[in-house]
Amino acid sequence: MQQPRYSRPTDLAGLRALLADGGAGARLLAGGQDLVPLLHRTPWDYGSVIDLGGIDALGRIEVGDDAVTLGAMVTLAEAQRALAPHFPVIVRSLGRSGSIAIRNRATVGGSAALRDAASETFAFLHAYDAMMTLIDASGEHIRAIDEPVSPGMAIIALRIPYAHGERAGFCEILRRRSGGRALAMAFARCLPGSGPSVTVSGGPIGPTKLCAETPLAGSIGLLDAPPPVRAWMLAAATRAIEDMA
C-alpha cells in the first residue's frame, strides 16, 4: 500500500516547482488540524503532501499604511494579536475559534483554503473583503477571498484592508454542548458615510454579505438553507447589528 510522497520546500520557488510536479493531486500541509487525521486514517488516498512549515516567508506579518498582510502560515493566535489593534471585533470572533491549543496551530491560510461555513476566520476574511495571494506553477495571482482556490494552487498571503472609523459587531450561535460547532454567525459593519452590511454564514451556506438596510428576514429567507439554519442566521445577524459599537 503506497504512502504519500512527503516534501518540505524552504522557499516559494521550491513550492512552485512542487506544485508543477504534483499538480492538482498535491495536498498542502499547514497547521495540520484537518489533514493529519486524514493521513492517519487513509494515507494511500494522497499521492503527495507538501509541508508549508519550512517556508519562512509564509509566517510573516506586515502592518502597512492601508492594510495588514498575513502570511498563510500565520497562526490564528498570531493573527488575532496582529489584527486586534486595527479590527477590535477580531477579539470577539477569533477568540472563540476552537481552543487555545488549536489557535496556536491552525493557520489563516488553512482556514481560508478549507472555506468552512462554521469558521470564524473565513467569515471574518469575507466580511472584511480580504484579498488572497495565490501561487501555482505559472506564478503568483491576486484574487478576492470569495473566489475559489483551484487545485494545484496554494494560498501564500492574505491582505485585509483597514476600515477606519467603522462600527462593527459580531454574534455566533453555538450548539449547546461546550465546544460545539457554530450553527450560525454574523459580522455587522457600518463605515462612515455608508449604510450597514451584515455577513452571515451557517449550515451549508458559506459567508454571504447582505445589505442591512433591506429587511434581513427577506434576504436570509432567499438563501438555500433549511428553515432552522435561516432562523439561526437571522438571529445572529440581528444580534450582530445590536452589538455594533
N, C-alpha and C positions, 0 to 999 in steps of 0.2 A: 504494500500500500504506500503510495508516494507521498512524501512530506512536502509542504510548500517550500519553495526556494526563498531564503531569507537574505535581504540586502539592507545595509545601513549606510546610505550616502553621507558625505560630510559637507557637501555644498550643493547649490542649486543646479550647477552644471551636471553633477553626478545624478541628481534626481531626474533631470530631463532625459539623460541617457537611459536610465532605468525605465522611465515611462515609455520611451520609444521602444525599448526591448520587450517590456512586459505588456504594453498596450492596455486594452480595456480589461484584461484579466488580472492586473496587479491590484492588490489590496493595500491600503495605506494604514500604517500603524502610528497613531498619535498617542493619546493617553491610554488607550487600550481597554477602556471600560466596556466597550461592546465587542470589539474584535477578538480580544484574548479569550473570553469564554467560548466564542465560536470555534477558535482554533483548537481549544482543548477537546471540544466535542467532535468536530468533523474536520480535522486538518487536511484531509485529502480533497476537500471541496475547493481548496485555494491553490492556484498554481504558483503564485509568488506573493511575498509580503515585503513591502518597503517600509522600513522603520525610519520615521522622520526625526527621531530623537538626536541624531548626530549632526543636524544642520543648525549651527548656532544662530544664523540669521533668522530662523523661524521663531526664535524666542525673544526677539527684540520688541520693545515698546517705544514708539516715537510720539511725543506730545508736541504737536505743531501749533501754528497760529490759528488754524481753522478746523483742525480735526485731530483725533487720536488714531494712530495706526497700530494695530496689534498683529504681531507675527502669529502664524497659525498654531504654533506650539506654546503660546502663552496660556497658562492655566487659568481656569475660571477664578481662582482666588487672586492671582496676579492681575487679571483683568478688572476685577471688582475694585482693587486698590487704586489702579491707574485711572479708572473711569469715574470713580466716586466724586472727585472734586469738580468735574465738568457735567456729570449726569447724576445728580443726587438720587434719582429714582432707582439707580442700579443697586443701591444698598438694600432696598426693599424687594428687589426681584432676584438678582443673582445670589443674594444672601440666603435664599430659600432653595437654591438649586442643589439638591442632594445633601449629603453630609459634608463635614469639613474635609474628611479624607478624600471624598470624590472630587470636591472643588480643587483640591491640591494636585490632582492627577488629570482630570478631564480638561480638554483644551478647547479654546474658542473655535479653532479650525475644525476639530472633530464635531463639535456641536452644530456648526454651520453645515457641514457636509451631510450629517445624518438627517437634517430637516425634520426633526421630531416636533409634532404639533404640541407636545407637552413640555418642550424645552424652553425654560425662561430665557436662556441665552439667545436662541434663534428668534424668539418673539421680540426680544429687545433689539436685535440687529435689524429686524424687519421694520419695527416701529420707527427706528432712527435712520432709516434709509442708508444702511451700510453698503459699501462697495467692496467687492471681493477682487483680490489679485490672484489669478489662477496661472498655473504653468502646465504646459504639455510638451510634447516632442517638438512643436513648432515655435515655442517661445512663451512669453507672458501675455495675459489678456486681462482686461478690466471688465467686470460685469456687476450688475446690481444683485443684491442679496436674494431677490426673489426669482432670479434666473436659475435654471437647472445647471448642475455641475455634471458634465458629460463624463462617461467612462474614459479613463486614460488621462484625466486632468486632476490636478491637486491644488487645493487652496493653500496659498502661501502667506496671505496677509488679509486683514480686514480693516477698512478705514471708516470711522464713524465721525461724521461732521458735527461740529458744535451746534447747539441750539440756544444761543444767548437770550436770556430773558424769558424763557418759556416757563409755563406751569405744567407740571407732569404728575400723573397719578398711576398707581398700579394696584391690581387686585388679582388674586389667584384663589380659585376654589379647588380644594383638595379632597381626596377621599377621606372618609372619617378615620380610617386606620392611620396611625402615625407613620410618616414617611411614604404615604400613598402617592400614586401618580396624580398629576394635576388633571382635573376634569375640565377646567376652562381657565383662561386667564385673559387679562386685558391691560394694555398700556393706553393711557389717555394723554394727549399732548395739546397744548394751546400756545402757539407762537405769537409774539406781539404783532398786532395788526391783521391777524388771520383767525379763522374760526377753529374750533377744536376738532381733533380727529381721534379715533379710537382704533387700535389694532387688537383684534380678538383672535383667539385660537382655542381649539378644543376638539376632542374626539378625532374624527377623520379630517377635520378642517385645519390646515396649517394657517399661520398668521395671515390675517386679512384686514386691510385698512379700510375703515368706514368713516364717513363724514358724520360727526356727532351732531351737526345742525339739522340733519334729517332724522325722522323717527327711527331709533335704533331697532325697535321691535320689528318694524317692517323690513329693514335691511338685513337683520340677522335671520328673519323668517324666510328669506330667499336662499339662504345657504343650504347646501346639500348635506344636512346632518340630521340625526334623529331628534325628535322633539325635546327629549331631556337635555341633549347637548346644547341645542339652541337656547333653552331656558337658562342653563348654566352660563353660557356666553353672554346673554343679556344681563344677567345678574352681575357678572364680573365687569362688564362694560359700564353699567350704571354706577357701581361702587368705585371704579377707577376714576370716573369723572368727578364723583364726590370727593375723592382723595386728592385731586389736583391742588397743588399749593405752590 
